[in-house]
């Protein structure tokens, strides 16, 4: 494996693993606070990546994207098991549990943006590696948060929608993937710009 490939793996793998691990752990932690200890009993309320690794989504998919020189690397972890009936207020708490993952990703994106301010105190080589990691962390976390908030099951946004609707809505949705792609790009760009602004980077 060449030095360049190793460098690419480190600047993408670290942000991806942190993003998806913290995302899933947040779901389990909030569920535990709200009465469901399913994830806790299974050891899934943890920041240990090995507890959340999905062979395809965490290893194979990001690896293939890296090999084909994709513009960005994406992945996912094993979903944290949640027993919504065990929650104290199932409909309300379903919204909070679902929102916890994207909220964690936004918090990680803000943390990455704030960390840009320490780059100038590092040696040049280390600084460049950190900048690349932080840049990828910012992008990956915002993309993961926005994507998961689309109001479609089984995404977090779908669970949030079910939790806030006054009653079940039965309808078939025709999804225009071009519209979804544009909405994702516009939303992601706007959020990244807002985070960079509030953290003093622009």
C-alpha positions as a Markdown table, in Angstrom:
| # | Residue | x | y | z |
|---|---|---|---|---|
| 1 | Unk | 0.0 | 0.0 | 0.0 |
| 2 | Unk | 1.5 | 3.3 | -1.1 |
| 3 | Unk | 2.1 | 6.2 | 1.3 |
| 4 | Unk | -0.5 | 8.3 | -0.6 |
| 5 | Unk | -3.1 | 5.5 | -0.2 |
| 6 | Unk | -2.4 | 5.2 | 3.6 |
| 7 | Unk | -2.7 | 9.0 | 3.9 |
| 8 | Unk | -6.1 | 8.9 | 2.1 |
| 9 | Unk | -7.3 | 6.1 | 4.3 |
| 10 | Unk | -6.4 | 7.9 | 7.5 |
| 11 | Unk | -8.0 | 11.2 | 6.5 |
| 12 | Unk | -11.3 | 9.5 | 5.4 |
| 13 | Unk | -11.6 | 6.5 | 7.7 |
| 14 | Unk | -11.1 | 8.3 | 11.0 |
| 15 | Unk | -13.9 | 10.9 | 10.3 |
| 16 | Unk | -16.3 | 8.3 | 8.9 |
| 17 | Unk | -15.8 | 5.9 | 11.8 |
| 18 | Unk | -16.2 | 8.6 | 14.4 |
| 19 | Unk | -19.3 | 10.0 | 12.6 |
| 20 | Unk | -21.2 | 6.8 | 12.4 |
| 21 | Unk | -20.1 | 5.4 | 15.8 |
| 22 | Unk | -21.1 | 8.6 | 17.6 |
| 23 | Unk | -24.4 | 8.8 | 15.6 |
| 24 | Unk | -25.5 | 5.3 | 16.6 |
| 25 | Unk | -24.3 | 5.6 | 20.2 |
| 26 | Unk | -26.3 | 8.8 | 20.6 |
| 27 | Unk | -29.5 | 7.0 | 19.6 |
| 28 | Unk | -28.8 | 4.3 | 22.2 |
| 29 | Unk | -27.9 | 6.8 | 25.0 |
| 30 | Unk | -31.0 | 8.9 | 24.5 |
| 31 | Unk | -33.2 | 5.8 | 24.4 |
| 32 | Unk | -31.6 | 4.7 | 27.7 |
| 33 | Unk | -32.4 | 8.1 | 29.2 |
| 34 | Unk | -36.0 | 7.8 | 28.1 |
| 35 | Unk | -36.7 | 4.3 | 29.4 |
| 36 | Unk | -35.5 | 1.8 | 26.8 |
| 37 | Unk | -32.3 | -0.1 | 27.9 |
| 38 | Unk | -32.2 | -2.5 | 24.9 |
| 39 | Unk | -29.1 | -1.0 | 23.4 |
| 40 | Unk | -27.5 | -0.7 | 26.8 |
| 41 | Unk | -28.0 | -4.4 | 27.5 |
| 42 | Unk | -26.5 | -5.3 | 24.1 |
| 43 | Unk | -23.4 | -3.1 | 24.7 |
| 44 | Unk | -24.4 | -0.7 | 22.0 |
| 45 | Unk | -24.3 | 2.5 | 24.1 |
| 46 | Unk | -20.6 | 2.8 | 23.4 |
| 47 | Unk | -18.1 | 4.9 | 21.5 |
| 48 | Unk | -16.2 | 1.8 | 20.7 |
| 49 | Unk | -16.4 | 1.5 | 16.9 |
| 50 | Unk | -16.2 | -2.3 | 17.0 |
| 51 | Unk | -19.6 | -2.4 | 18.7 |
| 52 | Unk | -21.2 | -0.7 | 15.7 |
| 53 | Unk | -19.2 | -2.0 | 12.7 |
| 54 | Unk | -21.3 | -3.3 | 9.8 |
| 55 | Unk | -19.0 | -5.3 | 7.4 |
| 56 | Unk | -20.5 | -3.7 | 4.3 |
| 57 | Unk | -21.5 | -0.3 | 5.4 |
| 58 | Unk | -18.5 | 0.5 | 7.6 |
| 59 | Unk | -15.7 | -1.3 | 5.8 |
| 60 | Unk | -16.6 | -2.5 | 2.2 |
| 61 | Unk | -18.6 | 0.5 | 1.0 |
| 62 | Unk | -16.1 | 3.2 | 2.2 |
| 63 | Unk | -13.2 | 1.1 | 0.9 |
| 64 | Unk | -14.7 | 0.8 | -2.6 |
| 65 | Unk | -15.5 | 4.5 | -2.7 |
| 66 | Unk | -11.9 | 5.2 | -1.7 |
| 67 | Unk | -10.5 | 2.8 | -4.4 |
| 68 | Unk | -12.6 | 4.4 | -7.2 |
| 69 | Unk | -11.5 | 7.8 | -6.0 |
| 70 | Unk | -15.0 | 9.0 | -5.1 |
| 71 | Unk | -15.2 | 12.8 | -4.3 |
| 72 | Unk | -16.2 | 11.8 | -0.8 |
| 73 | Unk | -16.4 | 8.7 | 1.4 |
| 74 | Unk | -19.6 | 7.6 | 3.0 |
| 75 | Unk | -20.6 | 4.7 | 5.2 |
| 76 | Unk | -23.0 | 3.5 | 7.9 |
| 77 | Unk | -23.0 | 1.4 | 11.0 |
| 78 | Unk | -25.3 | -1.3 | 12.3 |
| 79 | Unk | -28.5 | 0.4 | 13.5 |
| 80 | Unk | -28.9 | 0.5 | 17.3 |
| 81 | Unk | -31.8 | -1.6 | 18.4 |
| 82 | Unk | -34.6 | 0.5 | 20.0 |
| 83 | Unk | -37.8 | -0.9 | 21.6 |
| 84 | Unk | -40.0 | 2.1 | 21.1 |
| 85 | Unk | -42.8 | 0.5 | 23.2 |
| 86 | Unk | -40.4 | 0.6 | 26.2 |
| 87 | Unk | -40.1 | 4.4 | 26.0 |
| 88 | Unk | -42.0 | 6.4 | 28.6 |
| 89 | Unk | -43.8 | 8.5 | 26.0 |
| 90 | Unk | -43.4 | 6.5 | 22.8 |
| 91 | Unk | -44.5 | 9.0 | 20.2 |
| 92 | Unk | -42.7 | 12.0 | 21.7 |
| 93 | Unk | -39.6 | 9.9 | 22.7 |
| 94 | Unk | -39.4 | 8.3 | 19.3 |
| 95 | Unk | -38.8 | 11.8 | 17.9 |
| 96 | Unk | -36.1 | 12.5 | 20.5 |
| 97 | Unk | -34.3 | 9.2 | 20.0 |
| 98 | Unk | -34.4 | 9.6 | 16.2 |
| 99 | Unk | -33.1 | 13.2 | 16.3 |
| 100 | Unk | -30.2 | 12.3 | 18.6 |
| 101 | Unk | -28.1 | 10.8 | 15.8 |
| 102 | Unk | -28.3 | 13.8 | 13.4 |
| 103 | Unk | -27.9 | 16.2 | 16.4 |
| 104 | Unk | -24.7 | 14.4 | 17.4 |
| 105 | Unk | -23.4 | 14.7 | 13.8 |
| 106 | Unk | -24.1 | 18.4 | 13.8 |
| 107 | Unk | -22.2 | 18.7 | 17.2 |
| 108 | Unk | -19.3 | 16.8 | 15.7 |
| 109 | Unk | -19.3 | 19.1 | 12.6 |
| 110 | Unk | -19.2 | 22.2 | 14.9 |
| 111 | Unk | -16.4 | 20.6 | 16.9 |
| 112 | Unk | -14.4 | 20.0 | 13.7 |
| 113 | Unk | -14.9 | 23.6 | 12.6 |
| 114 | Unk | -13.8 | 24.9 | 15.9 |
| 115 | Unk | -10.7 | 22.7 | 15.8 |
| 116 | Unk | -9.5 | 24.6 | 12.7 |
| 117 | Unk | -8.4 | 27.3 | 15.1 |
| 118 | Unk | -5.7 | 25.1 | 16.6 |
| 119 | Unk | -4.1 | 24.2 | 13.2 |
| 120 | Unk | -1.7 | 27.2 | 13.2 |
| 121 | Unk | 0.0 | 25.9 | 16.4 |
| 122 | Unk | 1.1 | 22.6 | 14.8 |
| 123 | Unk | 4.1 | 21.7 | 12.6 |
| 124 | Unk | 3.3 | 22.1 | 8.9 |
| 125 | Unk | 3.1 | 18.3 | 8.2 |
| 126 | Unk | 0.8 | 17.6 | 11.1 |
| 127 | Unk | -1.2 | 20.7 | 10.4 |
| 128 | Unk | -2.0 | 19.6 | 6.8 |
| 129 | Unk | -3.1 | 16.1 | 8.0 |
| 130 | Unk | -5.3 | 17.6 | 10.7 |
| 131 | Unk | -6.8 | 20.1 | 8.2 |
| 132 | Unk | -7.7 | 17.3 | 5.8 |
| 133 | Unk | -9.3 | 15.2 | 8.7 |
| 134 | Unk | -11.3 | 18.2 | 10.0 |
| 135 | Unk | -12.5 | 19.2 | 6.5 |
| 136 | Unk | -13.7 | 15.6 | 5.9 |
| 137 | Unk | -15.2 | 15.4 | 9.3 |
| 138 | Unk | -17.2 | 18.6 | 8.7 |
| 139 | Unk | -18.5 | 17.4 | 5.4 |
| 140 | Unk | -19.2 | 13.8 | 6.4 |
| 141 | Unk | -21.1 | 14.8 | 9.6 |
| 142 | Unk | -23.2 | 17.4 | 7.9 |
| 143 | Unk | -24.0 | 15.0 | 5.0 |
| 144 | Unk | -24.9 | 12.2 | 7.4 |
| 145 | Unk | -27.1 | 14.5 | 9.5 |
| 146 | Unk | -29.0 | 16.0 | 6.5 |
| 147 | Unk | -29.4 | 12.6 | 4.7 |
| 148 | Unk | -30.8 | 11.0 | 7.9 |
| 149 | Unk | -33.3 | 13.9 | 8.4 |
| 150 | Unk | -35.0 | 13.2 | 5.1 |
| 151 | Unk | -38.6 | 12.3 | 6.1 |
| 152 | Unk | -38.5 | 8.8 | 4.6 |
| 153 | Unk | -38.5 | 5.6 | 6.6 |
| 154 | Unk | -36.3 | 3.9 | 7.8 |
| 155 | Unk | -34.2 | 7.1 | 8.1 |
| 156 | Unk | -34.3 | 9.1 | 11.3 |
| 157 | Unk | -36.4 | 11.8 | 9.5 |
| 158 | Unk | -39.0 | 9.2 | 8.8 |
| 159 | Unk | -39.3 | 8.3 | 12.5 |
| 160 | Unk | -39.4 | 11.9 | 13.4 |
| 161 | Unk | -42.3 | 12.5 | 10.9 |
| 162 | Unk | -44.2 | 9.5 | 12.3 |
| 163 | Unk | -43.8 | 10.8 | 15.8 |
| 164 | Unk | -45.1 | 14.3 | 15.1 |
| 165 | Unk | -47.9 | 13.4 | 12.8 |
| 166 | Unk | -51.3 | 13.5 | 14.5 |
| 167 | Unk | -52.2 | 10.1 | 13.0 |
| 168 | Unk | -50.8 | 7.6 | 10.6 |
| 169 | Unk | -50.8 | 8.8 | 7.0 |
| 170 | Unk | -51.2 | 6.1 | 4.3 |
| 171 | Unk | -49.9 | 7.2 | 1.0 |
| 172 | Unk | -47.4 | 6.2 | -1.7 |
| 173 | Unk | -44.7 | 8.7 | -2.3 |
| 174 | Unk | -43.2 | 9.2 | -5.7 |
| 175 | Unk | -39.6 | 10.2 | -5.1 |
| 176 | Unk | -37.7 | 12.2 | -7.7 |
| 177 | Unk | -34.1 | 11.3 | -7.0 |
| 178 | Unk | -32.8 | 14.4 | -8.8 |
| 179 | Unk | -34.8 | 16.6 | -6.4 |
| 180 | Unk | -33.5 | 14.6 | -3.4 |
| 181 | Unk | -30.0 | 15.0 | -4.6 |
| 182 | Unk | -30.3 | 18.7 | -5.2 |
| 183 | Unk | -32.0 | 19.2 | -1.8 |
| 184 | Unk | -29.2 | 17.3 | -0.1 |
| 185 | Unk | -26.5 | 19.3 | -1.8 |
| 186 | Unk | -28.2 | 22.7 | -1.1 |
| 187 | Unk | -29.0 | 21.8 | 2.5 |
| 188 | Unk | -25.5 | 20.4 | 3.2 |
| 189 | Unk | -23.8 | 23.5 | 1.6 |
| 190 | Unk | -25.9 | 25.9 | 3.6 |
| 191 | Unk | -25.3 | 24.1 | 6.9 |
| 192 | Unk | -21.6 | 23.9 | 6.4 |
| 193 | Unk | -21.4 | 27.6 | 5.5 |
| 194 | Unk | -23.4 | 28.4 | 8.7 |
| 195 | Unk | -21.2 | 26.3 | 10.9 |
| 196 | Unk | -18.0 | 27.9 | 9.4 |
| 197 | Unk | -19.6 | 31.3 | 10.0 |
| 198 | Unk | -20.6 | 30.8 | 13.6 |
| 199 | Unk | -17.2 | 29.2 | 14.5 |
| 200 | Unk | -15.3 | 32.2 | 13.0 |
| 201 | Unk | -13.8 | 30.5 | 10.0 |
| 202 | Unk | -15.4 | 32.8 | 7.4 |
